[in-house]
Amino acid sequence: MLPVGLGMTRETAHKVAAGRGAGFALPGGATIRIINTLGSQVVATWAFPQPLNGEYMSMEHTRIHAKNSRPQAGTVFYTNRHRPVLEMTVDSSPRVHDWYLAACNQQRYELLGHEGPHASCEDNLHDALAAFDHQLAIVPCPLNLFENVSFMFGAPMEIKSPVSMPGDDVYLRAHLDCVVVLSSCPQDILETNGPDRTPSDIEVEVTLPA
């Protein structure tokens, strides 16, 4: 976990290891840049306004306000109380992200035939929030950056390999003081993280408001 806040310089770089998660405490006006280092890594993303009291970034509430079927630069993400919490200000990728699918968890891997414990985005979220002394009763649907989910009305949804390229990045600006949690998705059974099904590290840069 990489909680940041007190003592953080104006611009700070971090790495989130493959299959792991991290939490970042951001003041309103700060920007977090998520860099898809190898181009094939999905990043499950959550945000929780501070103080942590049950409010969270909600994909279903966000879609009510959205003008497009996929998130892209200019998309504002709202909480379950209809407050803007994050905004995607820059997106250098092909703009293929998912905001429909739940985070992977132990039960998901068991349904895919895996036996025994498996790292998951859900566990990464719980671990990251534990560093902030916060527990969740439910796990909100994440913003799945770089996840390629085919979506046509009347046709089956299918998870495909990401179409992002090495170095593609997304900038998210905080509208509120919040904790942002990122999970470098550990999926290694499906092609969620590319045809080699191997999770990879991501880079993160946090810039504080002037």
N, C-alpha and C positions, 0 to 999 in steps of 0.2 A: 504494500500500500504506500501511496505517496501523498499524504495529506499536505497541502500547502496553504500558506496564509501568513502567519506571523514570521517575520524575517525573510519573506520571499522578495527577491529582487524584482525590479520592474519587468524583466523578461527572463523567464526561467525555462530551461529545457529538461525534459525527462524522457525516459523510455519505459514502456509497459511491455513486460516480457510476454512471449507467446503463451496463450492460454491463461494468462493471469489478468487481474483487475487492479484498478487504482482509483482513489478518490481525491478530488481537488476542491478545496474551498475557495470560491471565487467571489470577490465583491462585485456589486453591480457595476457595469461598464467594462469589466475585464473581458479579455478574449482568450479562448482556448483553441489552439490549432492542432488538429489531428492529422498526422502524416502517415499515409499508407506506404510504408518504407519499400516493401516488395511489390505492392500493387494488388495483392490477392487476399488481404486480410480484412475480414468483417469486424467492425467495432460496435458492440452493443453499448448504447449511450443512454444514461438517465440523468435527471436533474431534480434536486430537492431544495426548494426555497428554505432559507434559514430564518428563524429557528426551525429545526426539524420537528414538525408537528402533524404529519399526516398529509401534507400537500406535496404533490409530485407532478413532474412533467407528464402529461397524458396525451398519448397519440390519438385517442378517440376524440378528446376535446379539441385537440389541434386541428384535426381533419375538418371539424365543423367550420373553422375559420379559414381553411386553406383554399387557394384558388387553383391548385394543381393536384394531380393524382399522385405525384411523387414529391418529396421534399427537395428543395433546390434553393440556390441563393435568393434571399428575400423572404423565405419562409420563416414565420414566427411560431415558436412552439409555446403552447399554453399549458397551464396546470389544470388539475381537476377542479380548480376554483375559477377557471377562465381568466387567469392572470398570465400575461406574457413573461416567460422566464428565460428563454434562450432565443436567439435569432441566428440563422445561417447567413452569414454575410458574404462569404466567399466559398466557391466550390470549383476546384480545378479539375475534378473528375468528370466522367461522362454523365453525371447526375443520376446515377442508378443507385438508389437507396431504398430500404424497406421500412415501413412503419405499420405493418399489419401483424407480423409473426411474433409470437411470444419468445422469451429468452429460453435457450436450451437449459434443461435441468436433468437431474438423475433419472427421472421417469422417462424423459424423452430418449435418453441413450439406451435404457432398457428396452423400450419399444423398438429401437433400431437394432436390437440383438446384442448389445454390449453386456457382458457379465462383469459384475463387480463395480466398485466406485469409479466415477469418471468426473474430471473437472468440468465445470459448467459456468455459463454466464450468470446464472442465478446464484450459485455459490460465490462467484467473484463479487457480485453485488453485495451480498450479505457480509462478506469479509471486509470489503471496503468501507461499508457503513459502520461496522463494528469499531473501526478506528475513530469514528466520530461519536461513539457511544449511542448509536441509533439502531433500532431493530424495526423490521417491516413485518406487518401482518399479512400483506399481499405483495406480490411482485408486479409492478406495472409493466405494461408492454414497452419495450425499449425502442428507441430510434436505432435501427440497424444500419449504420453507415457502411456504404460500399456493398451491401448485400444485394445480390441480383435475383430477384424473384419475379418470374414471368407472371403477368397479371392481365388477363383479358376477360371481360365479362362473359360468362357462359362457358369458359374454357378452364381446365384444371390449372391450379397454381403449381409451379415447379421451381425448385431452388436450383439455380445454375451457378457456374463459376463466375466470380466477379469480373467485370469488364474494366475496372479501374487499372491504372498503370502505375509502375513504381514512382513514388514521389508525389502522387496525387494527394491533395489535401483539402480539408474542410475547416473553415473558421466558424466558431460559434461564439457569439457575444452575449454575455449575461445581462439581462434586464433587471435582475434582482440579485441580492446576495444569495448564493446557493452553493450546494455541494454537487459537483458533477462527477459521476462515476463512469469510467470507461472499462470495458472488458474486451480484451483481445481474444475473440471467440475461440474456444478450444475444440470446436467441431472438427473431427478427423475421420468421420465415417461417410458423410456426404461430401459433395464438392462445394460446400459453402465457402471454404477458404481456398478454392482453386482445385484443379484436377489432380494435384499431388496430395491433396487432403492433409496438408501440413500447416498448422498454425504458425504465425510468424510474429516477431516483435513489431510494435508501432512506436513512432516518436510523437511526443507531445510538447508543445510550447505554450506557456501561459504568459500573457502580457497584461499587466495591470493598467488601469486607466491613468492618464497623465494627471 
